[in-house]
């Protein structure tokens, strides 16, 4: 009996305690309606959450009305959320499908905490897992993408992965429970639908048991991945630092490109990008790649640096404090990288704090000619991300202080100086010996 098989699967995968409380993601389709009925039959205390993404006009409203009526009939608490999915997708520059996914799971997490429910159950079944495996294989993936859909992902559980959609439909027919059909699932303009409607039927002609074969392979790979993950984690410990990846150590690994893939793929880098990044490791410094999840890589000497790119508008990590005093014979210039002294009478405009920019020049203390800030920082052997974190104190269009390093010679104290301005920062900045990435600010 299907209900007993689901109960056995829940116990085997340790998805739910007996007769516990669970939040059901209820769309109104056959899969989620069957999930609700099955968990109720098993004695679980169910509450339901329905997302209206407003993507299918009257059909979306029909689904919401159906779910409301069903939960009223079954005396199940229901929570409904309407989303402006198109607006969210536009703001985030992502696909409608991805936008709906993010909105759905973010709301489920928030609602689950609000209701003190330990898990949210979604209605993915065996057919969905087979489709996901094929979809990942077509697009290109690592070992994890060939495991299908996992039965648990943090607080999201999937109790129906042991049964097929056909079995769920037959179950609903037996209990006399209607459901709604999403018309978008019948159109083959989406890749997943093309797999469901076109590719899988062809594969079943070649091998009627292809679904079972793929799931057996998926389960085998899920077990293999446990060993694989342990090896990858040990490799990461050997090659990673807070800044990124030590290239020499990476290349000493038995499968360096595979290790690199497992580090970069979760950060939003495509398989094609990762291959290009790996090829660039033997090249000159400066090559950069940007992933889709707010990270970029930079080849910098012996390191492959990992840098955040989605930190938003950055404020200076310190507050500038100034103090002006008359020069006395016993005045001693402080020996502190976080404090400097300049001739106060040479300051002709308000001081400004900003990052250095390409083309910026100053006259380093003790020199007579201007030098590019970029060249000055290179001479200090700063990494590229560390260069990007360099702040300046400016007076009009002139650079007064490369913070923590050197002042401009034109603002130095000399025998004619009468008033001294002390510049100090409120908290220590990082120096060459203490490199940082953008995530530390």
N, C-alpha and C positions, 0 to 999 in steps of 0.2 A: 504494500500500500504506500502511495506517494507520501502521505503525511508521516508515516513511520520512517521512511527513508530520509526525509528532511530532519527528523528528530535525531536519527543516528548520525547524520552529517554534522549537525550542530554540536553534538557531544564529542564526536571525533576531532573536530577543529576547535573545540572549546570556545564557541562563539557566544553562548548565553548560559547563565545559570538557570536551573529549572524554575519555570514559572516566574521569571523576573520581569522587569519593566523594560519596554522597548519602544522606540520611536520609529514609525514606519514611514518611509518616503513613498507617498501614495499619489501616483499620477492619474489613476483611473483606468489605465490600461490593464490588459489581462495579467501581466506579470505581477504588478504591485497589488492588484486586487486579490490574486491568488496568495501572495505572500501574507497579506493581512489575514485572510481566512485560515491559512495553515497555522500561523502562530497563535491565533485565537483558539483553534482546535487543540493546540498543544498546551494551552493553559497560560499563555503569557499575557501580561497586562499591556495592552497596546494603546498607543496614541499615534495620531497621524499628522503628517505635514505635507501640504500640497503647494507646489510652486506654479504660479501662473506667469509665464514669461511673455504673454501678450504677443506671440509670434504668429498665431494662426487665426486671428480675428475671432469670429463667432465660435469656432471650434475650441479655442482656448477657454472661452467662457462656458461652453457646453461641458468641458471636462471638469471645470471647477464646480459647476452646478451638480454634476453627477457625483463627485466626491463628497460634497456637502450632504446630499441625500443619502448616500451609502453610509456615511458615518453616523448620521442621525438615526437611520434604521438599526444599525448595529450598536448604537449607544457608545460610540467611540469619540473621545475628545479630538477635535480637528483644529489645526492651525494653518492659515492660508496666508501666503505672501505674494503680492503682485510686483513684478519687476519691469523696469524700462530697460529691456535687454539690449535694444539697438543703441541707446544712449551709452550704456556701460561699455559695450564693445567698441564704440567710436572713441570714447575717452581713453580706453586702455589700448587701443590699436590692436585688437585681437579679433578672432573670428566669432561669429554669433554662437557657434557650438561651444567654443571655449568660454565665452562670456557666461552662457547659461550654466556651464559646469561650475565655474568659480562662484557665481551667485548662489547656486543651489547648495554647494557644500559649505560655503561660509555661513549661510543662514542655518543650515542643519547644526553646525557646531555651536552657534550662538544659542539656538533654541534648545538644544540638548542640555547645555549648561544651565539655562534658565529653568528648565523643568527638572533638573537633577536626574536625567535619564542617562544610564551608562553608555548606551550604544544607539546608533541609527542603523536600521536594517534597510538595505536597498535590494531591488528585485532582479539583479543580474542572474541569469541562469546559464546552463552549460553552453547553449548556442551562442550567447554573448561572449563567453570566454573563447570559444573556437574562432569567432569573428575577430576578436581582439588579437589573438595570436597571428592570424593570417594578415590582418591589417599592419601589425608591427613588422612582420616578415617582409611585406611588400615595401613599406616605407624605409626599412633599415633599422635595426635595433641591436642591442646587446643581448646577453643571455637572459637578463631579467624580462625583456619584452617577449620572450618565447615561453614564459611561464603561464600565459593567459592572465585571467583576472584573479587576484588573490582572494581567499575567503575572508580575510580581515585586513583592513588598512587603518590602523589606529582605532578610532571609535566607530568606523564604518564596517559593518559586517554584511556578508552575502550568503544567507542560508540556503539559497536555491541553486547553487552551482552544481549540485549533484543531479539535477533534473533538467529536462528539455522543455522548450516552449510548447511543443506538441503535448507533452504530458500535463503541463499546466492548463492548457486549453481544455483538455479532456476532463481534468479535475473540476474546473469551473462548470462545465456542462453537467457533470454528475450532481453537483450541489445546487444547480439551477441559479448560478450567480452571473448576471450580465456584466459587461464591461464596455469601455469605449475604445475606439480604434483611432490612433493617430495617423492621419492621411499621409503625413510626411514620411512615414515608415514604408509606404508602398511605392514611393518614387525612387528611381535609381540614379538621381543626380548626385547623391551623397556617396562617398567612397564605401562607407560601411554598408549602405544599402545595396550597392553593386555587388559586394561580397556575398551578402545574404541572398539576394534575388537571382544573381547570375553565376558567381564563381562556385559557391557551395553546391548548388544543384548539379553542376558539371562534375565536381569532384565526387559527388555521391554516385554519379553514373559510373565513374571509374572504379570507385571502392565504396560500396554501400555502408561500410563501417568506418568511413573516414573520420566522422565526428569522434567516435570512441578512440580511434587510433591517435588522433591529435591530442585528445585530453590525456591519454596515457603518456604520450611524449611530454606533454606540458607538466604533468605530475612528476615524471622522472627528472625533468630539468629543474623543477622546484626543489627537489631533494639535492640535486647536484649543486644548485646555487648556494646552499648552506655552506658547503665546503669551499666553493669559489669565493664567497663573500669573506670568509675568514682569511683566505690568502690575500685578497685585495686589501683588506684592512691592515694586514701586516706590512704589505708593500707601501701603503700610504704612510705608515709610521716611519718607514725607512727613508722616504724621499721628500715628504712635505715639511714646510716650515710655515710660520705665520704669514710670510710674504707670498709663498707659492710653492713651486716644485724645483728641486735641485736637479738640473738636467743630467749631470754626470751620474747621479745615483739612479735616476729613472732609466737611463740607457743600460745600466748594469742589471736591470731586472730581466727575467727570462722572457717575458712578453711585455715589453715596455709600451707598445702602442695600445695594448689591451688595458693596462693599468691607467694610462692617460685617458682612455675612453671612459673608464668608470669614474674618474675624477671630474671630467669636463661635461659629460653628457647630462648629468643632473643639473648642471649650471646653465643649460640652455644652448649648448653648442651642438651643431648637427654632426652626424658621422662624417660628412664631407669636410666640414671645418676642422674636425679633430685630425683627420688624415693630413690636411694641409698644415696644421699646427705642428704635428709630429715631424713632417718633412722640413719645417722651418727651423727645427732645433739646431741643425748644423750650420745655419746661416748667420748673417750679421745681426747684431742687436737692433731693436726698434720695430720689428714686424709685430703687428697687432691684429687681433681678431676679436670681434664683439659677438657675444651670444644673445639669446632672446630673453634671458631672465635677469638682466641687469649686471652681467659680468663681462669682463674682457681679459684677454691674455696679452702679455707683452714679453717678447724675447729680450732679455737684458743680461748680457754677459753669460754668467753660469746659471742663471735662474730663469724659469718661466713664471713670470709674476701673474698673480690673479688679483684683479682690481675691481671693486664695485663701481658701477656707472650710474646707478639709480638712486644716489644719495640726496638728490634734490639740490636746492640752492644752499651752498655751504657758507657757514659763518666762520669767522676766525675763531680758532680754538683757544683764544686768550683775549684779555682786555689790556689795552695799552695804557700805562700810567706815566704821566709826565710830571716833572718837578724842575723848576728853574731856580737857580741860586747864583749868587755872585762868587766869582772865583777867588779863592784864598790861597796863600802860599802852601798851606798844609793839605790842600785837596789832593786826593789820590784816586786815580781812575780805577773803578771796581774791576776785578778780574772774574767776571761772571758772564757767561754767554747769553744770559737772559736780561742783562742790563748793559746799556751803552751810554756814552756821553757825546754830545755834539755842541757846537757853538750856537747858543740860543739866538744870537743876533743875525744868524744866517737863515733863520726860518722866516719866510715871508708869506706863508699861507697856512691854512689849517692842515694838520697832519692827517693822512689817509692810510687806511689799512687795506691792502688788496693782494691777490695772488699775482705772481709775475706772469708776464705775457710774452709770447714770441716777439723778438725785436727789442725788448727792454735792455737798456745799457746803463752802466754806472761806472764810476772811477773807483776801483777798490782801494781802500786805505793803503797808503804807501806807494801807490802807482800814479802815473801821470796820464796814461791813456785810458779811454773808455773800453769796457769789456762787456760782451754780451752776458746777460745773466745765465743763459743756457750754457755757455762755455765755462763760466765761473763754477756752476754747480757740477758740470762734468769733471772739471779739475779736482773737485772735492770727492769724486767717485760716488756721487749720489745715484741711486737707482732711478729709473724713470718715474715710478709712482712717488718716490720720495721727492723728486724734483717738482712734481705736480703739487706737493703739499707745502712748497716754499712760499712764505708770506713776505711782503715788503711793507716798509713804512715810507710813504712818499710825501713830498711837499710840492704841490702843484704837479708839474711834469718831471720833477727830479726825484730820483730814488735816494732816500736818506740812509736806510738801513736794510740790508738783507738780513732779516730777523734771525738772530742766533749765530750769525756768521761774521759779517763785516759791514762797516758803514762806508758811505761814499767819502772819498778823500776831501771833497770840497766842503764838507760839513765838520771836518775834524777840529779839535781844539788846538790852537797854536799860541805863540807868545802874545798875540794881540787880543786873545779871547778875554772878555770881561765877565760875560754871563754864560753859565753852563746849563744846558738842559739835559736832565737825566731821563732816559727812556727805559722803561722796564715793562715786562709782560707779567700778567697776573699769575700765570701758572707755567711750569716748565714746558718747553716744546721738545720734540724728539730731535736728536742729533744724529750724526752719521753712524755712531755706534749703536743707535737704537732705532732702526728703520721702522717705518709704519706703513700701513695700507690705509685706504680711505675709510675702511670700516671702523677704525679706532677713534675716529673723531665723532 
